[in-house]
């Protein structure tokens, strides 16, 4: 009915009759009615509804930027979450917007040392979003990479970073668990993770993990919210020897390529969903002295890596990554030293660990790394663990008693072999040689026999007899320098014995007999019989007690404030006691340790004879970090010691020659190095050369395309590609019958080509295509073992138009669509064989 004009009458409403309930219109009863007419109440409610829906539509059509500042290790960075409405225009006036109708975009600013710098970055990006939208944020974020804030521009630490308009969205984002892989449980208001024993309660905003001991959920810290960086990763590894038979030698280098750490961890039930993407790890292992240690490390490195990575869900800072790699190497080293089959062999290695946009490179031993940046700069990483003439590593070797010897064209280190001959010689030349080379202690230097009494007077008498024999004035011209050294050693010996006798005459006599009983050190690991006789004990437990007693007696001769023995002869006796204890507990080496060769490195895993009881060789790696922040391609090559025959410029030329084909680059480096070693007439194991090459292509962030341009791009056939390919089979394939090669291989016998031969043949074709990429179809017709090679003209090797998802091999398909037009791919391995591909459309 039409509503009356004018003010509403003030008459009271009629009372409800007996038995009637509350009024059916609205939710008001006669007891709560204020006297306002029902049509006016309805108008007010309708107006409130319209305002509420208008506010909801405004919120649904208003872009919002939620700013947060996160700590990553020692750095801070801003994280701007852009919530962009998916239906800004064309929203019906009476429609109710969907609460999830926002496109979410996350942008992270550069890493900063100060939190205030990261906050200022966030403010700058948020201002850009309000001024020009997502495109302006991307532009300003790119400029922040090279921006340095003045102190005066930085805000106070207590400044508020949130805004009133983002509170609702901030709360909604906080109620959602971080990362991917979460699913809401049915009939329950919490989330569980698909690949990790974790849960999240959105009401309490608390994460939980399952405690192994009780199998119950307990509170835990929030996992790291992973970021997927615009970095494309590809890698390849190659091993080349004198011939293909050498590739199975036990001494061969070994490689490990984990291109998808998250997928690998999922397969091994080690959740790694919280790692920044891409996450990859490449390792090169090299034998030192024997193959057992390198083989053990290559089979166990990845299990330790995945277990330790999954042990914490937090952000992996540079410091944490360094500790991770060191702990893995420490565990491997401990296990190697405890096993009789591996303890006297050694392993060198190079590790490349990529987490997001941070590349960690660790090297140990003779394996080195070479980094090539997009700007063309070259940097050698980790080439500091070889035995050299001088430097900090050489000083460390000399300080811990290592003996450096010459081996072919390089230096090597071993545990010193010290003969002991206390009997003076008759002729001068022999006596000079005895004093310098066969007298490791003062008593042997002065010629004291075991039955001689030792005191200051006897020491001076021995000195006078020897001084006449080795005096430089009586030596011929060619012996004068060595005579001076021998004479100085005799003078030092008598001074030391006099000092010992003054401190403890009885203890000095015992020290003399102890050193005489030790005799000569003739092998890297002394026989157990020598240790038992030296310590006068058969069992290890008794030997430890006897050793403790002898060391207490040595301490009476004098110690420094830090507890070290003050006299060199007492320190030598203490070292021999440690050698004896080690000989009783260590596994027996082959030939009683006589065949243990000196090693050319100062750091490696294993090598028990060079680590116990005194550490001559250590297992401490060199760790370096590379921030992948320049658009373009970074190349990293892990190189075995066999590649040292190549100059750095030669390696750089091969990396640049195959910028997007790391497998081809690694094969070219290893092949050239092996040929260089063979020209020097080296033995087969020395001619083995290996290289692992990783290519990290950093893409530049691009602003979103305009709708018209985006629509045209979507209409283009981006989901289709047309390629040519060349297929070479080898005898190691498991696929015995290939229906797509029956015509091409008809009448031919079984394939006898090895995989290494197939790789070399494809590499030669790739080199030919570098000069003329237009001859791909010619090479396909001549060499390819696929039936597509029989197609006429320029269609030889043509696979036709291929749609995404239609190819049976995901790896093959990914390579096809990643290629640029007329670009030639890297060498690819599939169940059919080895391929190279050229995209033509």
C-alpha positions in Angstrom: 0.0 0.0 0.0 1.2 3.5 -0.5 2.7 5.1 2.5 0.9 8.2 4.0 2.5 11.6 3.6 3.4 13.7 6.6 4.5 12.7 10.0 3.6 9.3 11.3 0.7 9.1 13.8 1.7 8.6 17.5 -1.1 6.1 18.3 0.1 3.1 20.2 -0.1 -0.3 18.4 -2.8 -2.7 19.4 -2.0 -5.3 22.0 -1.5 -8.8 20.9 -4.5 -11.1 21.5 -4.3 -14.0 23.9 -2.4 -16.9 22.4 -0.6 -14.8 19.8 3.2 -14.7 19.7 5.7 -12.1 18.7 5.2 -10.0 15.6 6.2 -11.7 12.5 7.6 -8.7 10.7 11.2 -8.0 11.6 12.5 -9.1 15.0 10.7 -6.6 17.2 8.0 -7.4 19.8 5.4 -5.0 21.2 7.4 -4.9 24.4 10.6 -3.5 22.7 8.9 -1.3 20.1 10.0 2.3 20.4 7.0 3.8 18.7 8.8 4.2 15.3 6.7 3.0 12.4 7.7 -0.3 10.9 8.2 1.2 7.4 10.7 3.7 8.8 12.6 0.9 10.6 12.7 -1.1 7.4 14.0 2.0 5.5 16.8 2.4 8.1 17.7 -1.3 7.8 17.7 -1.1 4.0 20.0 2.0 4.1 22.4 0.2 6.5 22.4 -2.8 4.1 23.2 -0.6 1.1 26.0 1.2 3.0 27.4 -2.1 4.1 27.4 -3.6 0.7 28.8 -0.4 -0.8 31.6 -0.6 1.7 32.2 -4.2 0.8 32.2 -3.4 -2.9 34.7 -0.5 -2.2 37.0 -2.8 -0.3 36.6 -5.5 -3.0 37.6 -3.0 -5.7 40.3 -1.2 -3.7 43.9 -2.6 -4.1 45.7 -3.1 -0.8 49.4 -3.4 0.0 50.2 -5.2 3.3 53.8 -4.5 4.4 55.9 -6.7 6.6 59.6 -6.7 7.5 61.3 -10.1 7.8 64.7 -11.1 9.2 66.7 -13.6 7.2 69.9 -14.5 9.1 71.8 -11.3 9.7 69.8 -9.3 7.1 66.4 -7.7 6.9 64.1 -7.2 4.0 60.7 -5.8 3.3 57.9 -8.0 2.0 55.0 -6.3 0.3 51.9 -8.4 -0.4 49.7 -6.8 -3.1 46.1 -7.7 -3.0 44.7 -6.7 -6.4 41.0 -7.1 -7.1 40.2 -9.6 -9.9 37.0 -7.7 -10.9 37.7 -4.0 -10.4 35.4 -3.0 -13.2 31.9 -4.2 -14.1 30.9 -5.2 -10.6 27.0 -5.2 -10.5 25.5 -2.8 -8.0 23.5 -5.4 -6.2 26.2 -8.1 -6.2 28.0 -9.2 -3.1 31.8 -9.5 -3.8 33.6 -12.7 -3.1 36.0 -12.5 -0.1 38.6 -14.3 -2.1 38.3 -12.1 -5.2 41.9 -10.8 -4.9 45.0 -11.6 -6.9 47.9 -11.9 -4.5 51.3 -10.7 -5.5 54.4 -10.9 -3.2 57.3 -8.6 -3.8 60.5 -8.7 -1.7 62.9 -5.8 -1.4 66.7 -6.1 -1.3 68.5 -7.5 1.8 69.7 -4.9 4.2 72.0 -4.8 7.2 69.6 -2.5 9.2 65.9 -3.1 9.8 65.3 0.7 9.3 66.6 0.4 5.8 64.2 -2.5 5.0 61.3 -0.4 6.5 62.2 2.5 4.3 62.3 0.2 1.3 58.8 -1.0 2.2 57.5 2.6 2.5 59.0 3.4 -0.9 57.3 0.4 -2.5 54.0 1.1 -0.9 54.0 4.7 -2.1 54.8 3.4 -5.6 51.8 1.0 -5.4 49.4 3.8 -4.5 50.9 6.0 -7.2 51.1 3.6 -10.1 50.0 0.2 -9.1 51.9 -3.1 -9.6 54.0 -1.9 -12.5 55.3 1.0 -10.5 56.2 -1.3 -7.5 58.2 -3.5 -9.8 60.0 -0.5 -11.3 60.9 1.0 -7.9 61.9 -2.4 -6.5 64.4 -2.8 -9.3 65.8 0.7 -8.5 66.2 -0.2 -4.8 68.8 -2.9 -5.7 71.3 -0.1 -6.1 69.8 2.3 -3.6 71.7 3.4 -0.5 69.7 5.2 2.1 71.2 8.1 4.1 71.0 7.9 7.8 68.8 11.0 7.9 66.2 9.2 5.7 65.8 6.2 7.9 62.7 6.0 10.2 62.8 5.3 13.9 62.7 1.6 15.0 59.4 2.2 16.8 57.6 3.5 13.7 54.3 1.8 12.8 54.4 0.0 9.4 50.8 -1.1 9.2 47.9 1.1 8.1 44.2 1.2 9.1 43.0 0.1 5.7 45.1 -3.1 5.6 44.1 -4.4 9.1 41.4 -6.7 7.8 43.6 -8.2 5.1 46.5 -8.4 7.5 44.4 -10.4 9.9 43.1 -12.6 7.1 46.7 -13.3 5.9 47.8 -14.1 9.4 45.1 -16.7 9.7 46.5 -18.6 6.8 49.6 -20.9 7.2 52.8 -19.9 5.4 53.9 -21.6 2.3 52.2 -24.3 0.1 51.1 -27.8 0.8 48.5 -27.0 3.5 45.0 -28.5 3.5 42.1 -27.9 5.9 40.9 -30.9 7.8 37.3 -31.9 7.4 35.1 -30.9 10.4 38.1 -29.3 12.0 39.2 -25.7 12.1 42.9 -26.3 11.5 45.4 -27.0 8.7 47.7 -30.0 8.3 50.7 -30.1 5.9 50.7 -32.7 3.1 54.4 -33.6 3.2 55.4 -32.7 6.8 54.2 -33.7 10.2 53.0 -30.2 11.0 49.7 -28.5 11.7 48.4 -24.9 12.0 45.7 -23.5 14.2 44.3 -20.2 12.7 42.4 -19.2 15.8 45.5 -19.4 18.0 47.8 -18.5 15.1 50.1 -21.2 16.3 52.1 -23.9 14.4 52.5 -27.4 15.8 54.7 -30.4 15.0 54.6 -34.0 15.9 57.0 -34.9 18.7 58.8 -38.1 17.9 58.9 -39.4 21.5 55.1 -38.9 22.3 53.7 -38.8 18.7 51.6 -35.8 19.8 51.5 -32.2 18.4 53.6 -29.7 20.3 53.9 -26.0 19.6 56.8 -24.9 17.3 58.1 -21.8 15.5 56.6 -20.7 12.2 58.2 -22.2 9.1 60.0 -20.0 6.6 57.6 -18.7 3.9 59.4 -19.8 0.8 60.0 -17.4 -2.1 60.3 -18.6 -5.7 63.0 -16.5 -7.4 63.2 -15.9 -11.2 66.2 -18.1 -11.6 66.4 -21.0 -14.2 68.8 -23.7 -13.3 70.4 -26.3 -15.6 73.5 -28.5 -14.9 75.6 -31.2 -16.5 78.5 -33.4 -15.4 81.1 -35.2 -17.5 84.0 -37.6 -17.0 86.6 -38.3 -19.6 89.7 -40.6 -19.6 92.3 -42.0 -22.0 89.6 -44.4 -23.3 86.1 -45.4 -22.3 87.4 -48.4 -20.2 89.1 -45.9 -17.8 85.7 -44.4 -16.9 85.1 -47.4 -14.6 88.4 -47.2 -12.8 88.0 -47.1 -9.0 90.0 -43.9 -8.8 87.5 -42.0 -11.1 85.9 -38.7 -9.9 82.3 -39.0 -9.0 79.5 -36.4 -9.3 76.1 -35.8 -7.7 73.4 -33.6 -9.3 70.3 -32.8 -7.3 68.4 -30.4 -9.5 65.1 -30.4 -7.5 65.9 -30.7 -3.8 62.3 -30.3 -2.7 61.2 -33.2 -5.0 64.1 -35.4 -3.9 63.3 -34.7 -0.2 59.7 -35.6 -0.8 60.7 -38.9 -2.4 62.9 -39.7 0.6 60.3 -38.5 3.1 62.4 -35.4 4.1 60.1 -32.4 3.9 61.8 -29.4 2.3 58.7 -27.3 1.4 60.1 -24.3 3.3 63.2 -23.8 1.1 63.4 -20.9 -1.2 63.1 -21.9 -4.9 64.9 -23.0 -6.9 66.8 -25.3 -4.6 69.6 -27.4 -6.1 72.8 -29.1 -5.1 75.7 -30.2 -7.2 78.8 -32.1 -5.8 82.1 -33.3 -7.4 84.1 -36.0 -5.4 87.7 -36.8 -6.1 89.9 -39.6 -4.7 93.0 -38.8 -2.7 95.5 -41.7 -2.5 92.7 -44.3 -2.8 89.2 -44.6 -4.1 87.3 -46.0 -1.0 86.7 -42.6 0.7 85.4 -40.8 -2.4 83.1 -43.7 -3.2 81.7 -43.7 0.4 81.1 -39.9 0.4 79.4 -40.0 -3.0 76.9 -42.6 -1.7 76.1 -40.9 1.6 76.4 -37.1 1.1 72.8 -36.6 -0.2 71.2 -38.5 2.7 73.0 -36.3 5.3 72.2 -33.2 3.3 68.5 -33.9 3.1 68.3 -35.0 6.8 70.0 -31.8 8.0 68.1 -29.5 5.7 64.8 -30.9 6.9 65.8 -30.7 10.6 64.8 -27.0 10.8 62.0 -25.2 9.0 63.5 -21.8 9.4 65.2 -19.6 6.8 68.7 -20.9 5.9 71.0 -17.9 6.5 74.6 -17.8 5.2 75.9 -18.7 8.7 73.5 -21.6 9.0 74.4 -22.9 5.5 78.1 -22.8 6.4 77.4 -24.8 9.6 75.4 -27.2 7.5 78.2 -28.0 5.1 80.8 -28.2 7.8 78.7 -30.6 9.9 78.1 -32.8 6.9 81.8 -33.0 6.2 82.6 -33.6 9.9 80.2 -36.5 10.0 81.6 -38.0 6.8 85.2 -37.5 8.1 84.4 -39.2 11.4 82.8 -42.1 9.7 85.7 -42.5 7.3 88.3 -42.5 10.0 86.4 -45.2 12.0 86.3 -47.8 9.1 89.2 -49.9 8.2 88.3 -50.0 4.6 88.3 -46.2 4.2 90.3 -44.6 6.9 93.6 -44.4 5.1 92.1 -43.2 1.8 91.0 -39.6 1.3 88.4 -37.6 -0.6 88.4 -34.0 -1.9 85.2 -32.4 -3.0 83.4 -29.3 -4.3 79.8 -28.4 -3.4 77.4 -25.9 -5.0 74.2 -25.4 -3.0 71.6 -23.0 -4.4 68.7 -21.8 -2.2 66.7 -19.1 -4.0 69.0 -16.4 -5.2 71.9 -17.4 -2.9 74.7 -19.7 -4.2 77.0 -21.3 -1.6 80.2 -22.8 -2.9 82.4 -25.0 -0.7 85.7 -26.6 -1.7 88.0 -29.0 0.0 91.3 -30.4 -1.3 92.2 -30.3 -5.0 88.7 -29.6 -6.3 88.3 -26.0 -7.3 85.4 -23.9 -8.5 85.3 -21.2 -11.2 82.6 -18.6 -11.4 81.7 -16.6 -14.4 79.3 -13.7 -13.9 76.9 -12.1 -16.4 79.2 -9.2 -16.8 82.1 -11.4 -17.9 84.1 -11.3 -14.6 85.8 -14.5 -13.7 86.5 -15.7 -10.1 88.4 -18.8 -8.9 87.0 -20.2 -5.7 88.7 -22.6 -3.3 92.1 -23.1 -5.0 94.0 -22.8 -1.7 94.4 -26.4 -0.4 97.4 -27.6 -2.4 100.8 -28.1 -1.0 102.9 -25.2 -2.1 106.3 -23.6 -1.4 105.0 -20.8 0.8 101.8 -19.3 2.2 99.5 -19.7 5.2 98.8 -23.4 4.4 102.5 -24.1 4.2 103.2 -22.4 7.4 100.5 -24.5 9.1 102.0 -27.7 7.7 105.5 -26.7 9.0 104.0 -25.8 12.4 102.3 -29.1 12.9 105.3 -31.2 11.8 104.3 -32.2 8.3 107.1 -33.3 5.9 106.9 -31.8 2.4 108.4 -33.9 -0.3 108.6 -33.5 -4.1 106.5 -35.9 -6.3 106.8 -35.6 -10.1 105.9 -32.0 -10.9 104.2 -31.2 -7.6 104.7 -31.1 -3.8 103.1 -33.5 -1.4 102.9 -33.8 2.4 103.3 -36.9 4.6 103.9 -37.8 8.3 107.7 -37.2 8.8 109.8 -40.3 8.6 112.7 -39.7 11.0 115.6 -42.2 11.2 117.6 -42.2 14.5 121.3 -43.0 14.5 123.2 -42.0 17.7 126.5 -43.6 16.6 129.0 -40.9 15.3 130.5 -41.6 11.9 134.2 -41.6 11.2 134.4 -39.3 8.1 133.2 -35.8 8.1 130.7 -35.9 5.3 128.9 -38.9 6.8 128.8 -37.3 10.2 127.4 -34.1 8.9 124.7 -36.1 7.1 124.0 -38.1 10.3 123.6 -34.9 12.5 121.3 -33.2 10.0 119.2 -36.2 8.8 119.3 -39.0 11.5 119.4 -37.1 14.8 115.8 -36.0 15.6 116.6 -35.3 19.3 119.5 -33.7 21.3 120.7 -37.0 22.7 121.1 -38.6 19.2 122.7 -35.3 17.9 125.5 -35.5 20.5 125.9 -39.3 20.0 124.8 -40.6 23.4 124.5 -44.3 23.5 121.8 -46.0 25.6 124.4 -47.0 28.3 126.0 -43.6 28.5 125.4 -41.4 31.6 123.8 -38.1 30.7 124.7 -34.9 32.5 126.0 -31.5 31.7 129.6 -32.5 31.9 129.1 -35.5 29.5 127.2 -33.3 27.1 130.1 -30.8 26.9 132.6 -33.7 26.3 130.4 -35.1 23.5 130.2 -31.6 22.0 133.9 -31.1 22.0 134.5 -34.4 20.1 131.8 -33.7 17.5 132.7 -30.0 17.1 136.1 -30.8 15.8 134.6 -33.2 13.2 131.9 -31.0 11.8 133.4 -27.6 12.2 132.8 -25.5 9.1 136.5 -24.3 9.0 137.6 -27.9 8.4 134.9 -28.7 5.8 135.5 -28.6 2.1 133.9 -25.8 0.1 131.0 -27.9 -1.1 130.1 -28.9 2.5 130.6 -25.6 4.3 126.9 -24.6 4.4 125.7 -28.0 5.7 128.6 -28.0 8.2 127.4 -24.7 9.5 123.9 -26.2 10.0 125.3 -29.3 11.7 127.6 -27.2 14.0 124.7 -25.0 15.0 122.6 -28.0 15.8 125.3 -29.5 18.0 125.5 -26.2 19.9 121.8 -26.1 20.4 121.8 -29.8 21.6 124.3 -29.3 24.4 122.4 -26.2 25.6 119.2 -28.1 25.7 120.7 -31.1 27.6 122.3 -28.8 30.2 118.9 -27.1 30.7 117.2 -30.5 31.2 119.7 -31.7 33.7 119.3 -28.5 35.7 115.6 -29.0 35.8 115.6 -32.8 36.6 118.7 -34.9 36.2 116.9 -38.2 36.8 114.1 -37.2 34.5 116.6 -36.3 31.8 118.1 -39.8 32.0 114.6 -41.3 31.7 113.9 -39.1 28.7 117.1 -40.3 27.0 116.2 -43.9 27.4 112.6 -43.3 26.3 113.8 -41.6 23.0 116.4 -44.4 22.5 113.7 -47.0 22.9 111.5 -45.3 20.3 114.3 -45.5 17.7 113.6 -44.6 14.1 110.1 -43.7 12.7 110.1 -45.7 9.4 106.5 -45.6 8.3 103.4 -43.4 8.4 101.7 -45.8 10.7 104.1 -47.6 13.1 103.7 -51.3 13.7 101.8 -52.5 16.8 104.8 -54.4 18.0 106.8 -51.2 18.1 104.0 -49.5 20.1 103.8 -52.4 22.6 107.5 -52.4 23.1 107.8 -48.7 23.4 105.0 -48.4 26.0 105.8 -51.8 27.7 102.1 -52.8 27.4 100.2 -55.4 25.4 96.6 -54.1 25.7 95.3 -50.7 24.8 93.9 -50.0 28.3 97.2 -50.8 30.0 99.0 -48.8 27.3 96.9 -45.7 28.1 97.8 -45.9 31.8 101.5 -46.3 31.0 101.3 -43.4 28.5 99.7 -41.2 31.2 102.5 -42.0 33.7 105.2 -41.3 31.1 103.6 -37.9 30.2 103.5 -36.9 33.9 107.2 -37.6 34.2 107.9 -35.5 31.1 105.9 -32.6 32.6 108.4 -32.4 35.5 111.0 -31.3 33.1 109.1 -28.0 32.6 105.9 -26.7 31.0 104.6 -23.4 29.7 101.7 -21.6 31.2 99.3 -23.1 28.7 100.3 -26.6 29.6 102.6 -27.3 26.7 105.9 -29.1 27.4 108.7 -26.5 27.5 111.6 -28.6 26.1 111.5 -29.8 22.4 113.0 -33.2 23.3 110.2 -33.8 25.9 107.6 -32.6 23.3 109.0 -35.1 20.8 108.8 -37.9 23.4 105.2 -37.0 24.1 104.4 -37.0 20.4 105.9 -40.5 20.1 103.7 -41.7 23.0 100.7 -40.4 21.1 101.9 -42.2 18.0 102.2 -45.5 19.9 98.7 -45.2 21.3 97.3 -44.5 17.8 99.2 -47.6 16.5 97.5 -49.7 19.1 94.0 -48.5 18.3 94.1 -47.7 14.5 93.1 -50.3 11.9 96.0 -52.1 10.4 96.9 -50.6 7.0 98.2 -52.6 4.1 101.8 -53.5 4.2 102.0 -51.9 7.7 101.6 -48.5 6.2 104.8 -48.6 4.1 102.8 -48.0 0.9 100.9 -44.9 2.2 101.8 -42.2 -0.3 102.3 -38.5 0.4 99.3 -36.5 -0.6 99.3 -33.2 -2.6 96.6 -31.5 -0.6 96.5 -29.9 2.8 92.8 -30.5 3.5 90.7 -33.6 2.7 88.3 -36.1 4.3 89.8 -39.3 5.6 93.6 -39.9 5.6 93.8 -41.1 9.2 97.6 -41.3 9.2 97.7 -37.5 8.6 95.1 -36.6 11.1 95.7 -38.8 14.2 97.3 -38.3 16.6 98.3 -34.9 15.2 96.4 -33.1 12.5 98.6 -32.4 9.6 95.7 -32.5 7.1 92.4 -31.0 8.2 88.8 -31.4 6.9 87.9 -27.7 7.2 86.4 -26.5 3.8 86.6 -23.0 2.3 83.0 -21.6 2.0 82.1 -18.7 -0.3 78.8 -17.1 -1.1 77.5 -15.6 -4.4 74.4 -13.4 -4.5 72.6 -13.9 -7.9 71.3 -10.4 -8.2 72.4 -9.4 -11.7 70.1 -10.3 -14.6 71.8 -12.7 -17.0 73.5 -16.1 -16.7 76.0 -17.1 -14.0 78.2 -20.1 -14.8 79.8 -22.2 -12.1 82.3 -25.0 -12.9 83.4 -27.5 -10.3 86.7 -28.9 -11.6 88.7 -32.0 -10.7 92.5 -31.8 -10.3 92.9 -33.4 -13.7 91.7 -30.1 -15.3 94.7 -28.1 -14.0 96.5 -28.8 -17.2 94.1 -26.2 -18.7 94.6 -22.5 -18.3 91.8 -20.4 -16.8 91.2 -18.6 -20.1 90.6 -22.0 -21.8 87.9 -23.0 -19.3 86.3 -19.6 -19.7 86.2 -19.9 -23.5 84.4 -23.2 -23.2 81.9 -21.9 -20.8 81.1 -19.0 -23.0 81.0 -21.2 -26.1 78.1 -23.1 -24.6 76.2 -20.5 -22.5 73.0 -22.5 -22.2 74.4 -26.0 -22.6 76.1 -27.0 -19.3 76.4 -30.6 -20.3 78.2 -29.8 -23.5 80.5 -27.3 -21.7 81.4 -29.8 -19.0 82.2 -32.4 -21.6 84.3 -30.0 -23.6 86.3 -29.0 -20.5 86.9 -32.6 -19.4 87.7 -33.9 -22.9 90.3 -31.2 -23.5 91.9 -31.6 -20.0 92.2 -35.4 -20.4 93.8 -35.0 -23.8 96.3 -32.6 -22.2 97.2 -35.0 -19.5 97.6 -37.8 -22.0 100.1 -35.8 -24.0 102.3 -35.7 -20.9 102.3 -39.5 -20.8 100.5 -39.7 -17.5 99.1 -43.0 -16.2 95.4 -43.7 -16.9 94.1 -42.6 -13.4 96.0 -39.3 -13.8 94.3 -38.7 -17.2 90.8 -38.8 -15.7 89.3 -35.3 -15.8 85.8 -34.4 -14.6 83.8 -31.2 -14.6 80.4 -30.2 -13.2 78.9 -27.1 -14.8 75.8 -25.3 -13.6 74.1 -22.4 -15.4 71.9 -20.1 -13.3 69.9 -17.7 -15.5 68.6 -14.8 -13.5 65.5 -13.2 -15.1 64.6 -9.6 -14.7 61.3 -8.8 -13.0 58.9 -7.4 -15.6 55.9 -5.2 -15.0 52.5 -6.8 -15.9 51.4 -6.4 -19.5 48.5 -4.1 -20.4 45.2 -6.1 -20.9 45.2 -5.6 -24.7 48.8 -6.8 -25.1 48.2 -9.7 -22.7 45.1 -10.7 -24.7 47.1 -10.8 -27.9 49.8 -12.8 -26.2 47.3 -15.3 -25.0 46.0 -15.8 -28.5 49.5 -16.7 -29.7 50.4 -20.4 -29.9 52.6 -20.3 -26.8 51.5 -23.8 -25.8 52.9 -25.3 -29.1 56.4 -25.8 -30.4 57.9 -27.3 -33.5 61.4 -28.9 -33.2 64.0 -31.0 -35.0 66.0 -33.5 -33.1 68.9 -35.9 -33.5 68.8 -39.2 -31.7 71.9 -41.4 -30.9 71.4 -44.8 -29.2 74.0 -46.5 -27.0 74.4 -50.0 -25.6 73.6 -49.1 -22.0 69.9 -48.3 -22.8 67.3 -50.4 -21.0 64.8 -50.0 -23.9 65.6 -52.9 -26.2 63.0 -52.1 -28.8 62.1 -48.6 -30.0 59.0 -48.5 -32.2 60.0 -45.1 -33.5 63.4 -46.3 -34.7 62.5 -49.6 -36.4 62.7 -48.3 -40.0 65.9 -46.4 -39.4 67.7 -49.3 -37.7 66.3 -52.0 -39.9 68.9 -54.4 -41.0 71.5 -53.1 -38.6 73.0 -55.1 -35.8 72.7 -54.3 -32.1 74.1 -51.0 -31.0 77.7 -51.2 -29.8 78.3 -47.5 -29.2 79.0 -46.6 -25.5 77.2 -43.7 -23.9 80.5 -41.8 -23.8 80.9 -42.3 -27.5 77.4 -41.0 -28.2 78.1 -37.9 -26.1 81.3 -37.2 -28.0 79.5 -37.5 -31.4 76.7 -35.2 -30.3 79.3 -32.7 -29.0 81.0 -32.7 -32.4 77.6 -31.9 -34.0 76.9 -29.1 -31.5 80.3 -27.6 -32.4 79.4 -27.7 -36.1 76.0 -26.1 -35.4 77.7 -23.2 -33.6 79.2 -22.2 -36.9 76.1 -22.9 -39.0 72.8 -23.7 -37.2 71.0 -24.1 -40.6 72.5 -27.5 -41.2 70.6 -29.3 -38.4 68.4 -31.2 -40.8 71.5 -32.3 -42.8 73.1 -33.7 -39.7 69.8 -35.3 -38.6 69.5 -37.1 -42.0 73.0 -38.3 -41.7 73.4 -39.3 -38.1 70.0 -39.5 -36.3 68.7 -43.0 -35.4 65.1 -41.9 -35.2 62.6 -42.6 -38.1 62.0 -38.9 -38.4 65.4 -38.6 -40.0 63.9 -40.3 -43.1 61.5 -37.4 -43.8 62.3 -35.4 -47.0 64.2 -32.1 -47.3 64.4 -29.8 -44.4 61.9 -31.9 -42.5 64.6 -34.5 -41.5 64.3 -34.9 -37.8 61.1 -32.9 -37.6 58.9 -33.8 -34.6 56.0 -31.6 -35.9 53.9 -29.4 -33.7 54.0 -30.5 -30.1 51.5 -29.2 -27.5 52.3 -28.9 -23.8 51.5 -32.1 -22.0 51.3 -34.2 -25.1 55.0 -35.4 -25.0 55.6 -38.6 -23.2 58.8 -37.4 -21.5 58.4 -34.3 -19.2 62.1 -33.5 -19.3 62.2 -33.6 -23.1 59.2 -31.4 -23.3 60.5 -28.9 -20.8 63.7 -28.5 -22.9 61.7 -28.0 -26.1 59.6 -25.2 -24.7 62.6 -23.5 -23.0 64.5 -23.1 -26.3 64.5 -19.9 -28.3 63.8 -20.1 -32.0 66.7 -21.8 -33.9 68.6 -22.4 -30.6 70.2 -25.8 -30.2 69.7 -27.6 -26.9 72.1 -29.3 -24.5 72.6 -33.1 -24.7 69.5 -34.7 -23.2 69.2 -38.3 -22.0 65.9 -40.2 -22.3 65.0 -43.9 -22.3 65.3 -43.8 -26.1 68.9 -42.5 -26.0 70.8 -39.2 -26.2 69.3 -36.2 -28.1 70.0 -32.7 -29.2 67.0 -30.5 -30.2 66.6 -27.4 -32.4 63.4 -25.4 -32.1 62.2 -24.0 -35.4 58.9 -22.4 -34.4 
